[in-house]
């Protein structure tokens, strides 16, 4: 099974996406029907759709969409980690149409000014509740927030984590060194996997060349069996089309064995998110 472990969908007629207001190319609706030809063209069997706004209704809408979509097999939604009754809220989401496809929760930590936000006691309690509900917690952080994320992953060994976009490293000649050190610390935690996603938009004309040292570091530290591919569609369209983003990922992993490539492009996501064949 080939899986795209990270993409987004939204309909501006249903839910506004305020973060797109200054990004004209993304200031429109992006639907499953628009994405489907690319999935079929590239033999992608299943996808994980990921929340974009901190609004409870969006998660309900994504679950409803997943309930009737042949490709969207998993939803990473949003819930207030610090609010009361989180466990009850997660249970309620699972009772909704499509609720069985809720596999994880995410909050846009990268938008929080505090570099230590992920390590706050009340946040850790919330993440612990997510894990206790049998869900994954997706980490969306800036590079300066990665140390706090590492501490939280270590403090909650019973929670499964996924680091989105490889921690959003700075792409450039001086970028890999400090990031690789933090990534090594993270790789020591067996309860975390990493997404090879969201990086092409950080590069220029030759993304495969720019990302080679980062991909090699991921494969060396985390390894292919804890690495999963995600397109980050439609955000990726700011830099490249769906086919091109996938081609870059395939180039970066071309040296792997067949089993290792299957892990990156399917089995890691299937295992981590509980996506059945």
C-alpha positions in Angstrom: 0.0 0.0 0.0 1.4 3.4 -1.0 0.5 6.2 1.4 0.7 10.0 1.2 1.1 10.6 5.0 0.5 14.4 4.9 -1.8 16.6 2.9 -4.6 19.1 3.4 -8.0 19.8 2.0 -10.3 22.8 2.5 -13.3 24.5 1.1 -13.4 28.2 1.7 -17.2 28.2 1.2 -17.4 26.0 4.3 -14.5 27.1 6.5 -12.2 30.1 6.1 -8.4 29.5 6.2 -7.1 32.8 7.6 -3.5 31.9 7.2 -3.9 31.9 3.4 -5.0 35.6 3.1 -1.5 36.7 2.2 -0.8 33.7 0.0 -2.8 34.3 -3.2 -1.9 30.9 -4.7 -3.5 29.1 -1.8 -6.5 31.5 -1.3 -9.0 29.1 -2.9 -10.6 25.8 -2.2 -8.7 22.6 -2.6 -10.8 19.5 -2.7 -10.4 15.7 -2.7 -11.7 15.6 -6.2 -8.9 17.9 -7.4 -6.3 15.8 -5.6 -7.6 12.4 -6.8 -6.1 12.4 -10.3 -2.6 12.9 -8.9 -3.2 10.1 -6.4 -4.4 7.7 -9.2 -1.6 8.8 -11.5 1.0 7.9 -8.9 -0.7 4.8 -7.6 -1.2 6.3 -4.1 -3.7 4.0 -2.3 -4.3 5.9 0.9 -3.8 9.3 2.4 -3.6 11.1 5.8 -5.4 14.5 5.8 -4.1 16.9 8.4 -5.8 19.8 10.1 -4.9 23.4 9.2 -6.8 25.6 11.6 -7.4 25.5 15.4 -11.2 25.2 15.1 -13.1 22.1 16.4 -15.5 22.1 13.6 -12.8 21.5 11.0 -11.9 18.1 12.5 -15.6 17.1 12.3 -15.7 18.2 8.7 -12.5 16.2 7.8 -13.9 13.1 9.5 -17.1 13.4 7.6 -15.2 13.7 4.3 -13.0 10.7 5.2 -16.0 8.6 5.8 -17.0 8.6 2.2 -13.7 9.1 0.4 -11.8 6.1 -1.1 -8.4 7.6 -0.5 -8.6 9.5 2.8 -8.1 6.7 5.2 -6.9 8.7 8.2 -7.4 12.1 9.8 -5.1 14.1 12.1 -7.4 16.7 13.6 -7.2 19.4 16.2 -8.3 19.6 19.8 -7.6 22.1 22.6 -4.7 20.4 24.5 -5.1 22.7 27.5 -8.9 22.8 27.7 -11.0 20.9 30.2 -12.5 17.5 29.2 -10.0 16.7 26.5 -10.5 12.9 26.9 -14.3 13.3 26.6 -13.9 15.5 23.5 -11.7 12.9 21.8 -14.2 10.2 22.6 -17.0 12.4 21.1 -15.0 12.9 17.9 -14.7 9.1 17.5 -18.5 8.7 17.7 -19.0 11.1 14.8 -19.4 10.0 11.1 -15.9 9.0 10.1 -14.7 9.0 13.7 -13.0 5.6 13.2 -10.6 7.4 10.9 -9.3 9.8 13.6 -5.7 8.7 14.1 -4.0 11.7 15.6 -4.2 15.3 16.9 -2.0 18.3 16.0 -1.7 21.9 17.1 0.3 24.5 15.2 3.0 24.9 17.8 5.0 26.8 15.2 2.6 29.7 15.6 3.2 29.9 19.3 5.7 32.6 20.3 7.1 30.6 23.2 10.0 28.3 22.0 9.2 26.0 25.1 5.5 25.8 24.5 5.6 22.0 23.8 7.2 21.4 27.2 4.6 23.3 29.3 3.1 21.1 31.9 -0.5 21.7 30.8 0.5 21.0 27.2 2.2 17.7 28.2 -0.9 16.7 30.1 -3.0 17.3 27.0 -0.6 15.3 24.8 -0.6 12.5 27.4 -4.4 12.4 27.1 -4.1 12.1 23.3 -1.8 9.2 23.8 -4.0 7.6 26.4 -6.9 7.7 23.8 -4.7 5.6 21.5 -4.0 8.5 19.1 -0.7 9.8 17.7 0.4 13.4 18.4 1.8 15.2 15.3 4.5 17.8 16.2 4.5 20.9 14.0 7.4 23.0 15.3 9.9 25.7 14.3 13.6 24.8 14.6 13.9 26.8 17.8 11.1 24.8 19.3 12.6 21.4 18.5 14.6 21.2 21.8 11.4 21.5 23.8 9.7 18.9 21.5 12.6 16.5 22.1 12.2 16.9 25.9 8.4 16.3 25.6 8.9 13.2 23.5 11.3 11.8 26.1 9.0 12.7 29.0 6.0 10.9 27.4 7.4 7.5 26.3 4.0 5.9 26.0 2.8 8.5 23.4 3.5 7.9 19.7 4.7 11.1 18.0 5.2 12.1 14.4 7.5 15.1 13.6 5.9 17.0 10.7 8.2 18.3 7.9 11.3 16.9 9.6 11.1 19.8 12.1 11.1 22.5 9.5 14.9 22.9 9.2 16.5 25.9 7.6 17.7 24.7 4.2 21.1 26.0 3.2 24.9 25.3 3.5 24.9 26.0 7.3 21.5 24.4 8.0 22.1 20.7 8.5 24.6 20.7 11.4 22.5 22.0 14.4 19.4 20.3 13.1 21.1 17.0 12.7 22.3 17.1 16.3 18.7 17.7 17.5 17.5 15.0 15.1 20.0 12.5 16.6 18.5 13.2 20.1 15.1 12.7 18.7 16.0 9.5 17.0 17.1 8.0 20.3 13.4 8.0 21.3 11.7 4.9 19.8 8.2 6.6 20.2 8.7 9.1 17.4 8.6 8.9 13.6 9.4 11.7 11.1 7.7 12.9 8.0 9.7 13.6 4.8 7.3 16.3 3.9 7.0 20.1 3.5 10.6 20.6 2.5 10.5 21.3 -1.2 8.8 24.7 -0.6 12.0 25.7 1.3 14.3 25.1 -1.7 15.1 26.6 -5.0 15.5 25.3 -8.6 17.1 22.0 -7.6 15.3 20.6 -4.6 16.7 17.1 -4.7 20.3 18.5 -4.5 19.4 21.0 -1.8 17.6 18.4 0.3 20.2 15.6 -0.1 22.1 16.2 3.1 18.8 16.5 5.1 17.4 13.3 3.6 20.7 11.5 4.3 20.7 12.7 7.9 17.1 11.4 8.3 17.9 8.0 6.9 21.1 7.7 9.0 19.5 8.9 12.3 15.8 7.9 12.2 16.1 5.3 9.5 13.6 4.4 6.8 11.3 2.4 9.1 10.5 5.5 11.1 10.4 7.8 8.1 7.2 8.5 6.1 6.6 10.4 2.9 4.0 13.2 2.7 3.3 15.5 -0.2 2.1 18.5 1.9 -0.4 19.2 -1.0 -1.6 21.8 -1.8 1.0 23.9 0.1 3.7 22.1 -2.0 2.1 23.9 -5.1 3.9 27.0 -4.1 7.1 25.3 -5.3 6.2 22.2 -7.3 3.4 20.0 -8.5 2.3 16.8 -6.8 4.2 14.6 -9.3 7.4 16.6 -8.9 7.3 16.5 -5.1 6.9 12.8 -5.2 9.7 12.5 -7.7 12.1 14.4 -5.4 11.3 12.0 -2.5 11.9 9.0 -4.8 15.2 10.5 -5.9 16.3 11.1 -2.3 15.5 7.5 -1.4 16.6 5.7 -4.6 19.6 4.2 -2.8 17.5 2.3 -0.4 16.5 -1.4 -0.6 13.0 -2.3 -1.9 11.9 -3.0 1.7 13.2 0.3 2.9 11.5 2.3 0.2 8.2 0.5 1.0 8.6 1.7 4.5 9.1 5.3 3.6 6.2 5.3 1.1 3.8 3.2 2.9 4.5 0.8 5.7 5.8 3.3 8.3 2.7 5.4 8.0 0.4 2.3 8.0 2.0 1.1 11.2 2.3 4.4 13.0 -1.3 5.6 12.2 -2.9 2.1 12.1 -4.0 2.2 8.5 -5.2 -1.2 7.5 -4.6 -2.6 4.0 
